[in-house]
Amino acid sequence: MPERLKQLTRWLGQQLPGRPFELAPASSDASFRRYFRVSTPQRSLIVMDAPPEKEDSAPYVEIARRLGAAGLTVPEVLVSDLAQGFLLISDLGTDLYLNRLTDASKEGLYGDALAALRTMQRRVSTDGLPRYSPRMLRFELGLFGEWFLERHLRLRLTKAEQEVLEQQSTLLVESALDQPVVFVHRDYHSRNLMVVPGRNPGILDFQGAVAGPVTYDLVSLLRDCYVAWPEADVTRWATEYFRGLVAHGALADTDMERFLRWFDLMGLQRHLKAIGIFARLNHRDGKPGYLADIPRTLDYVYSAAARQTGLAPLHGLLEGWALRERHETALQTVGTTAP
């Protein structure tokens, strides 16, 4: 047994004295965190293993407190040991949104998720949270060029291409900074939402929360990297959300056209970042599974770039690079195929 797992098992024995338990992998994420399901005769729990030299668990504890206080369903932190990087938390089950979303269920499930998002934006404080700064936005956009174009596809950008990418990135950053600032989960999508009884959904993976653009979590949910819906549905859900914001006085000086442009450009920023991260997870971290989600995410990028005024230069680059075809070739090169 690896030493870290031995340390975790000893720690659990101290937290559950005299109570037998079984430990099994529950999930991992795109960071260094791992999650194990702890089965006891009385209940099922989750233990988070976040090595303190690689991950700071304090934000998880604080954001869980804020979300729970707002009436949202999140894991309850039962025991925290920040020095060792262990958290014992309640178990929200295994029923992921991703596995339950169908044409028949989507309205109800997205209705719940959008209602929870409204609560987050209205009731959860941004005090003390990092701000989605220009520097952070540009760093994220840079992941696309560094890890997807250069490392994964082995493209060498010309100076002219680099200049176009920089100019278009500036447009995306300016649009993000133009928006009202709210609590932003940053990964509010079908793999981090659980179907739970009562106050659905259960919300996971919130430790990276920031203060940022009002459309960020909305586009993360509706233009999900892991599941896609007809554009008519996405526009309808986004429009209804906008009307709810207006009704509560949150967007008094913004019309629907401007909001939907924010939504498109925010999605483009997020999806370029996600593609870069998916490539980085493969090439740096040895996690190739996310490469299968790149084609869907690329489709969002192509569509938004074609749809929005001012993004014709970016769309031209995308078409010229033939990214879909190059990605398929790269998959064969790294010996990875989509599931």
GIMOGI-V173364 format. One record per residue. N is the residue number from 1. PSI is psi in whole degrees, -180 to 180 (NA if undefined). NEAR is the number of other C-alpha atoms within 12 Angstrom. Layout:
# GIMOGI-V173364
n = <N:N>
psi = <PSI:PSI>
near = <NEAR:NEAR>
This chain:
# GIMOGI-V173364
n = <1:2:3:4:5:6:7:8:9:10:11:12:13:14:15:16:17:18:19:20:21:22:23:24:25:26:27:28:29:30:31:32:33:34:35:36:37:38:39:40:41:42:43:44:45:46:47:48:49:50:51:52:53:54:55:56:57:58:59:60:61:62:63:64:65:66:67:68:69:70:71:72:73:74:75:76:77:78:79:80:81:82:83:84:85:86:87:88:89:90:91:92:93:94:95:96:97:98:99:100:101:102:103:104:105:106:107:108:109:110:111:112:113:114:115:116:117:118:119:120:121:122:123:124:125:126:127:128:129:130:131:132:133:134:135:136:137:138:139:140:141:142:143:144:145:146:147:148:149:150:151:152:153:154:155:156:157:158:159:160:161:162:163:164:165:166:167:168:169:170:171:172:173:174:175:176:177:178:179:180:181:182:183:184:185:186:187:188:189:190:191:192:193:194:195:196:197:198:199:200:201:202:203:204:205:206:207:208:209:210:211:212:213:214:215:216:217:218:219:220:221:222:223:224:225:226:227:228:229:230:231:232:233:234:235:236:237:238:239:240:241:242:243:244:245:246:247:248:249:250:251:252:253:254:255:256:257:258:259:260:261:262:263:264:265:266:267:268:269:270:271:272:273:274:275:276:277:278:279:280:281:282:283:284:285:286:287:288:289:290:291:292:293:294:295:296:297:298:299:300:301:302:303:304:305:306:307:308:309:310:311:312:313:314:315:316:317:318:319:320:321:322:323:324:325:326:327:328:329:330:331:332:333:334:335:336:337:338:339>
psi = <131:149:-39:-39:-36:-43:-42:-42:-41:-43:-43:-39:-34:-33:-24:60:130:5:119:146:156:142:129:145:134:-51:168:167:-166:12:-158:4:148:152:137:143:129:109:122:166:-25:-39:171:136:171:137:130:131:109:92:122:-24:-12:-29:137:116:-7:-43:-36:-47:-44:-44:-37:-41:-46:-45:-42:-40:-26:-1:13:157:111:161:137:130:112:-42:135:135:86:-30:-39:-16:33:136:133:121:164:158:120:7:-163:9:81:144:-43:-36:-13:-12:122:173:-34:-31:-14:-39:-45:-45:-43:-31:-45:-44:-38:-36:-42:-38:-40:-43:-44:-47:-28:-34:-13:124:146:5:127:-5:149:147:139:89:165:-39:-43:-44:-42:-38:-46:-43:-33:-22:-32:-49:-46:-49:-33:-55:-51:-49:-47:-48:-9:35:144:107:139:166:-40:-41:-41:-39:-41:-45:-39:-44:-42:-34:-39:-41:-44:-41:-45:-39:-42:-42:-15:-13:155:147:130:177:130:119:-44:-19:50:90:-177:-19:-7:11:135:143:117:153:151:-119:76:143:165:137:128:171:49:5:-15:17:147:173:120:-164:143:-26:-5:-56:-31:-47:-30:-40:-47:-27:68:135:-14:-8:139:146:158:142:-31:-40:-45:-45:-40:-46:-42:-39:-42:-37:-42:-45:-36:-39:-43:-42:-28:12:17:-19:55:-30:21:133:171:-39:-44:-41:-45:-30:-44:-47:-47:-49:-34:-41:-40:-44:-48:-41:-36:-43:-47:-41:-43:-41:-42:-42:-41:-40:-36:-55:-32:-40:-1:32:85:-12:-32:-15:-28:-18:-4:-44:-43:-43:-37:-37:-41:-42:-49:-46:-46:-41:-34:-29:-32:133:136:-9:11:-39:-41:-43:-39:-42:-46:-45:-42:-32:-14:57:-39:-47:-42:-36:-43:-40:-41:-36:-43:-36:-41:3:27:134:152:145:NA>
near = <8:8:9:18:24:14:18:30:29:18:24:37:20:17:24:24:13:11:16:19:26:23:24:21:19:24:24:21:24:27:25:22:28:27:32:31:31:33:24:21:13:12:19:24:35:35:42:47:41:33:25:20:14:14:24:27:32:24:25:35:32:27:36:35:24:33:38:27:18:22:25:33:34:38:37:30:30:22:24:27:27:23:17:26:31:38:39:36:32:27:31:30:29:23:22:25:34:26:19:24:27:17:15:10:16:28:21:20:33:39:22:29:38:35:27:34:44:34:29:38:37:24:22:31:26:26:18:15:25:22:24:33:21:22:17:22:31:29:24:28:36:32:30:39:33:29:30:40:36:26:26:36:32:20:23:18:22:13:10:14:23:22:16:23:31:23:21:32:37:26:31:39:33:23:32:38:30:26:29:26:28:37:38:40:46:37:34:41:37:35:31:38:42:35:33:25:14:13:23:28:37:40:41:40:35:35:33:30:37:32:32:36:41:41:48:46:40:45:42:43:41:42:43:38:39:36:30:29:25:16:19:13:18:29:24:20:30:35:28:23:35:32:23:23:30:19:13:15:14:22:23:16:15:21:17:23:17:21:35:33:33:36:39:39:44:43:44:47:45:47:42:45:37:40:42:36:39:40:41:33:28:29:28:19:17:17:22:28:26:31:39:28:31:42:31:27:36:40:31:40:37:33:25:35:34:23:20:28:16:22:29:21:26:35:30:20:26:31:21:17:24:20:31:27:18:24:34:22:18:30:29:17:15:22:15:22:19:19:10>
